Amino acid sequence: MKPMLYVANIDEAQITAPGPMVQAVVAHAKAENSRAIAFSGKIGVGIRRPDGGRGHGLPRGYGITSGGLDRLIVESTTCSA
């Protein structure tokens, strides 16, 4: 069985303290030897794109160092190992 990657879209309030639904997804993933990540798609909309398109960089005050899409790419490539 190949490992799965579960992705939870969260709101801003859950960035520093994931809610019970995110915790359940993480627990489920761990129980089946898979991975889970959570990020805010809403915040991700404001992140600057590499092509210089719309976006204003990472929002301050959330402690975010990379965008959700970047994390999804990294996790999905390492998940299949």
Backbone bond lengths (Angstrom), bond angles and torsions (degrees), N, CA, C in turn:
res aa  C-N    CA-C-N  psi(-1)  N-CA   C-N-CA  omega(-1)  CA-C   N-CA-C  phi
1 M - - - 1.457 - - 1.524 109.05 -
2 K 1.317 115.58 127.81 1.453 120.06 179.25 1.522 109.72 -78.87
3 P 1.337 116.75 146.28 1.465 119.09 177.19 1.522 110.82 -68.31
4 M 1.311 115.06 148.95 1.463 122.27 179.19 1.529 108.48 -103.92
5 L 1.306 115.20 159.27 1.454 121.79 172.43 1.518 107.01 -121.44
6 Y 1.324 116.30 115.37 1.455 122.35 178.18 1.523 108.34 -96.81
7 V 1.320 116.12 136.92 1.458 121.61 -178.98 1.521 108.79 -122.77
8 A 1.328 115.75 125.37 1.466 121.23 178.95 1.525 108.97 -111.47
9 N 1.321 115.97 125.65 1.455 121.61 175.87 1.526 107.46 -89.48
10 I 1.311 116.57 118.19 1.463 121.03 -174.70 1.525 110.76 -115.15
11 D 1.329 115.70 165.10 1.458 119.41 174.99 1.527 109.22 -92.93
12 E 1.305 116.08 173.99 1.465 121.55 -175.09 1.519 113.11 -58.43
13 A 1.326 117.08 -34.23 1.465 121.02 -177.02 1.522 112.45 -66.69
14 Q 1.318 117.17 -21.76 1.463 120.37 -176.76 1.534 113.87 -95.73
15 I 1.312 117.15 0.67 1.462 119.32 -177.81 1.517 111.16 -62.60
16 T 1.308 117.45 -44.16 1.463 119.89 -179.49 1.523 112.48 -93.45
17 A 1.321 117.69 -18.53 1.469 121.26 -179.23 1.536 108.95 -142.48
18 P 1.341 116.67 87.12 1.467 119.60 -179.38 1.524 112.57 -56.74
19 G 1.327 115.72 138.08 1.458 121.87 -179.19 1.523 112.80 -76.10
20 P 1.334 116.64 178.38 1.459 121.46 -175.81 1.530 114.25 -62.28
21 M 1.322 118.06 -32.47 1.468 119.27 179.04 1.526 110.96 -68.11
22 V 1.331 116.71 -41.46 1.466 120.42 177.47 1.525 109.46 -64.96
23 Q 1.318 116.63 -42.70 1.467 120.47 178.62 1.527 110.82 -60.42
24 A 1.321 117.45 -37.51 1.467 121.39 178.51 1.530 111.08 -67.12
25 V 1.325 116.83 -40.47 1.467 120.43 177.93 1.525 110.24 -64.01
26 V 1.316 117.04 -44.11 1.464 121.59 178.86 1.532 110.38 -62.45
27 A 1.316 117.00 -43.97 1.470 120.94 179.10 1.535 111.07 -63.31
28 H 1.319 116.78 -41.72 1.459 121.12 178.64 1.530 110.44 -62.65
29 A 1.311 116.13 -45.81 1.464 120.51 179.23 1.519 110.99 -60.93
30 K 1.316 116.24 -44.94 1.466 120.75 -179.48 1.525 111.17 -62.76
31 A 1.334 116.78 -39.34 1.469 121.06 -178.71 1.523 112.23 -63.99
32 E 1.320 117.05 -27.64 1.463 119.00 -179.96 1.531 112.17 -107.46
33 N 1.331 115.05 20.79 1.466 122.33 177.14 1.534 111.82 59.35
34 S 1.321 115.92 40.28 1.452 122.48 177.91 1.521 108.73 -117.88
35 R 1.318 116.67 -172.86 1.456 121.98 -179.38 1.515 110.76 -122.48
36 A 1.322 115.11 158.19 1.456 121.77 175.35 1.521 108.76 -142.49
37 I 1.309 115.86 139.63 1.460 121.28 173.77 1.520 107.98 -130.39
38 A 1.313 115.02 156.10 1.461 120.50 177.73 1.519 107.95 -133.07
39 F 1.313 115.55 136.98 1.454 120.26 174.26 1.513 109.59 -154.86
40 S 1.314 115.22 163.76 1.452 121.12 -178.37 1.523 110.13 -97.00
41 G 1.319 115.95 112.26 1.455 120.41 176.06 1.515 111.41 -63.82
42 K 1.324 116.82 -33.48 1.465 121.17 -179.47 1.525 110.87 -63.95
43 I 1.319 115.89 -43.82 1.464 119.38 178.06 1.521 109.58 -69.03
44 G 1.315 116.96 -36.28 1.452 121.13 -179.63 1.513 113.84 -60.55
45 V 1.336 117.35 -26.31 1.458 120.95 179.28 1.520 110.73 -62.33
46 G 1.320 117.04 -32.14 1.462 120.32 -177.28 1.514 114.64 -85.15
47 I 1.317 117.53 -1.13 1.456 120.24 -177.10 1.527 110.46 -78.58
48 R 1.281 115.60 139.11 1.459 121.28 -179.25 1.522 110.69 -63.54
49 R 1.303 115.34 134.17 1.455 120.77 178.02 1.526 109.64 -85.68
50 P 1.335 116.55 151.12 1.470 119.87 179.99 1.526 113.20 -60.29
51 D 1.334 117.58 -27.36 1.462 120.51 -178.65 1.526 112.89 -83.24
52 G 1.329 116.21 4.40 1.455 120.16 178.09 1.513 113.77 82.59
53 G 1.323 117.37 11.71 1.460 122.11 -179.83 1.514 111.93 -72.15
54 R 1.312 115.54 -163.79 1.463 121.35 -177.55 1.519 111.97 -55.12
55 G 1.291 114.53 153.37 1.450 121.35 178.35 1.512 109.80 131.62
56 H 1.298 116.00 158.77 1.455 120.61 -175.87 1.520 112.33 -129.22
57 G 1.304 118.25 23.28 1.447 120.71 -179.44 1.517 110.99 84.07
58 L 1.303 115.78 179.93 1.463 120.84 -178.42 1.521 110.34 -71.84
59 P 1.318 117.87 133.36 1.462 120.80 179.81 1.529 111.34 -63.50
60 R 1.291 115.51 138.22 1.467 119.96 178.57 1.519 110.48 -78.19
61 G 1.314 115.87 153.99 1.451 120.72 174.83 1.518 114.53 91.32
62 Y 1.326 118.25 -7.49 1.457 120.54 179.46 1.522 112.54 -101.25
63 G 1.317 117.87 -13.08 1.448 120.91 -178.04 1.523 112.62 73.18
64 I 1.320 117.45 23.22 1.458 121.99 -178.65 1.524 109.01 -85.86
65 T 1.317 116.19 129.10 1.462 120.03 179.97 1.519 112.71 -108.40
66 S 1.334 116.72 -14.95 1.462 119.98 176.05 1.521 108.48 -149.65
67 G 1.321 115.28 157.93 1.455 120.33 -178.72 1.519 112.19 -75.28
68 G 1.317 115.38 158.60 1.457 121.18 179.79 1.512 112.95 -61.01
69 L 1.335 116.77 -38.35 1.457 119.90 179.03 1.526 110.50 -64.14
70 D 1.328 117.01 -40.68 1.464 120.49 177.03 1.527 110.54 -60.52
71 R 1.324 116.56 -45.06 1.468 120.58 179.20 1.519 111.19 -63.52
72 L 1.333 116.41 -40.70 1.459 121.11 179.62 1.530 110.59 -61.70
73 I 1.319 116.66 -42.90 1.466 120.71 178.81 1.521 110.74 -62.53
74 V 1.325 116.67 -48.82 1.470 120.24 -179.05 1.516 110.85 -61.88
75 E 1.327 117.16 -48.44 1.464 120.53 -178.79 1.525 112.34 -63.53
76 S 1.323 116.92 -37.94 1.464 118.80 -178.25 1.522 111.65 -70.37
77 T 1.312 117.46 -30.46 1.468 118.88 178.73 1.517 111.29 -78.30
78 T 1.327 118.24 -30.21 1.462 120.26 179.18 1.519 112.12 -87.70
79 C 1.322 117.33 -18.04 1.462 121.62 -178.34 1.522 111.50 -70.43
80 S 1.302 118.30 -29.86 1.462 120.78 -175.16 1.524 112.38 -82.32
81 A 1.305 117.42 -1.87 1.475 120.48 -178.18 1.508 111.97 -70.40
